[in-house]
Amino acid sequence: MDEGSTAFTVAFPEAKKTRTANTLATASLVVFWILWGIQSFGGSDVPDLPWFILGLISFGLFVGFSTYGWRRQKELVPLINQRFAEVFSAHTKEDYPKDVDILKVHRFVAVRRADGSVRLWGVKRKKDIFNVFPMT
């Protein structure tokens, strides 16, 4: 088996930051809905102002974490695609297609060789790691 047809792995540790921000945003939204439920359906003996303030704080955290995660992911997409293309080309000795966003790939990437034939490469993503393997 030649060097260009072996499986390899590409890691992107930067992707953990956006994943953490998205997790914190989801947790803040859940806390907001819980506090809103307590304020709306709680008994008359529950004072409204503290629950309202806590709800606003959790909603503000949700908006902040969501915005941070969205902006960070928007910055990282071109960098991840560029680095993946470089590693892919180095391992396979084939040109990576310019119009393919690796973050949107679900199963495989079709690469056209210099002789005009097409070769399929399987892609499996686990959090911040891409496993790439030849399919044909």
Summary of the structure (lengths in Angstrom):
residues: 136
radius of gyration: 22.4
end to end distance: 12.5
largest distance: 77.8
contacts: 341
relative contact order: 0.18
helix: 57%
strand: 18%
